[in-house]
Amino acid sequence: MKKGLAAALLTTAVMGASIITPGMVLANSTMTTSVTEMPEDLFIGITVEAASQKAGFPVKQPSYVPEGFHLGNTSYAGKFGLVSLSYVSFQKGMFHLQVRKGSLQNEAATFTQKTELQLVKGKAISGKKKDTGENQVLVWEDAGIIYQLTGGLAVEELAKIANSVGIGTPPPGPEIISMESSGALTREQASEKIGFPIKVPTNLPQGMKLSIVVLPGKESEMVFLHNKVISDEIPSLSIMIRKGDLKTEAYGRVPEPDRVQETTLGSATAYVGMFPGTSAHNPKLTERMGLTFEAGPGEIYTIMSELPLEDIKKIAESLQ
């Protein structure tokens, strides 16, 4: 696996988790695909503490993140000694903090465009790299450890995040529910957190396996399901579950509310909007379609995928 692909895979796991919920991979899908399981040294959906232990050095986190962002996934790619923290906002996209051993001098040679700037911690380099596209990059060194911020944020905002790394208390991250610790109660635990029984789809693309993670919300918890199997032949898919009002959630979670369109799901009203997103299946992808609907009174589901709308609706209709 190439280093750039590893970074792409970390991006794909927007809402990381550490378990596969039993019964989520079904055979009634009409789609066919060959599956590439994750390499043994690629760990997605682990805690920052676990990633630090695997990497062999403490991973420092920012105490400041822009409003609306939260830590969605922590990963470790052993082949590259690379820890990646992915911060997600459904309105603003995502940014990543990658940490590995290295030197700023060597990193400077990897930039296609670069500018030196001064952080509280010392010298840093900002600009662009070949493997980060149009995203802005900010790199600095801390005692032989390279920290790299990548995302669609302004340099000034990246610098503000960088200056907070290792200082103060990091904002709360996802609560990862582990199969090892919770066994058959995993789905029940997540349901208890959110306040109603979680429904999962029985119709998924062949080879897709879903994982679950609980994230803190301002008013209530949110549960996310995402595809755990990493393959360039399997489309990306995430399901966001929370309490709320259907129309408010449909228009309030997307960066461009004017693009939201009303549709139907069976005999019920649903809404289609576009969410920021990437995919190992389609490296050029910058946004994914999201179908928002009510699975029960006040029980809001959004299925986000690069699949066609009709396929997303079939997945929605298979929730049990």
Secondary structure, 3 states (H helix, E strand, C coil): CCHHHHHHHHHHCCCCCCCCCCCCCCCCCCCCCCCCCCCCCEEECCCHHHHHHHHCCCCCCECCCCCCCEEEEEEEECCCCEEEEEEEECCCEEEEEEEEECCHHHHHCCEEEEEEEEECCEEEEEEEEHHHCCCEEEEEEECCEEEEEEECCCHHHHHHHHHHECCCCCCCCCEECCHHHHHHHHHHHHHHHHCCCCCCECCCCCCCCEEEEEECCCCCCEEEEEECCCCCCCCCEEEEEEECCHHHHHHHCCCCHHHCEEEEECCEEEEEEEEECCCCCCCCCCEEEEEEEEEECCEEEEEEECCCHHHHHHHHHCEC
